[in-house]
């Protein structure tokens, strides 16, 4: 089976890309879809549902309203990821959209709207399967979706919403095999990527796409942050996204990460304090993943300030949440959090406890020199520089 990282990259391509079609000829409905999308991104799910339900009522023959209603379920799922109670409903909604689009394609194989929404539904079905570890089903969806988006691009090469999908594919098909060499043999089954071209296509889509502008900004920000290590450009995009969609927990977290990576630690601390508060208040969209990250960074900030007892409380909580979340293997938050706990123990003179922490970190996957640092501190205790 082709490696899961490759399929995640391919499935990202068919998620929002193929769904941002502007083939609603009624300008009133067009604006209603735009308003609904904005509410969706801001996690105002009930209000977004009202808009998309009205689109369905007025255009029951068009897949747009059905698709975006399904996206409400998707956002609810990823904002409370460990709850699988909505999965079956989303699968049913996506299958109904696929059936509708396939009927349209039987009548007209060049129906770009049907190609877009069909690919989008297949893509999100694959992403959900991948997120749940159903890799064979996810792989099949990736194989089905690729020809759909390529044909849509051939039919509409000047469509900036389509360009998002092509840009994502070009970028990830280039960078993912470099980051995960095990996937390189599988790439013979897929077109080659182009990192530079992909970034430029994402940038153009982020500026000129009609419906896919926000998603283009998100993927561009993510590419800058994760792969390019261009934290300044990532921060600029993160600020824009958070200002426009202040209730979107993913954009909120990315703003905090970008602030940390660019050295704006005071502002970053304020961001993670607010995230932790929203998690405690159980605000829609803020779940254990957000809380785990907020506690980790707040613990790190207190550690840097020499407030060790306070830091430990945050780091203990982050570790506790990681043990609930990390099903396959320990995350970077768990590994680096436990490393910080060991360093604090050394400062506090708890040498044996510190060594136990470092040995625990060595049993986990390495993140950011966590193994190198742990081995060093086992030999020579961590000492805080004055």
Protein Blocks (a to p, Z undefined) as FASTA:
>chain_A
ZZfklmmmmmmmmmmmmmmccbbfbfklmmmmmmmmmmmmnopaklmmmmmmmmmmmmmm
bcklmmmmmmmmmmmmmmmmmlmklmmmmmmmmmmmmmmmmmmmmmomklmklmmmmmmm
mmmmmmmmmmnopaklmmmmmmmmmmmmmmmmmmmmmbmklmmmmmmmmmmmmmmmmmmm
mlmmmmmmpccddfklmmmmmmmmmmmmmklmmmmmmmmmmmmmmmnopaklmmmmmmmm
mmmmmmlmklmmmmmmmmmmnopamlmmmmmmmmmmmmmnopghiafklmmmmmmmmmmm
mmmnopaklmmmmmmmmmmmmmmmmmmbccfklmmmmmmmmmmmmmnopamlmmmmmmmm
mmpcceehllmmmmmmmmpccdddZZ
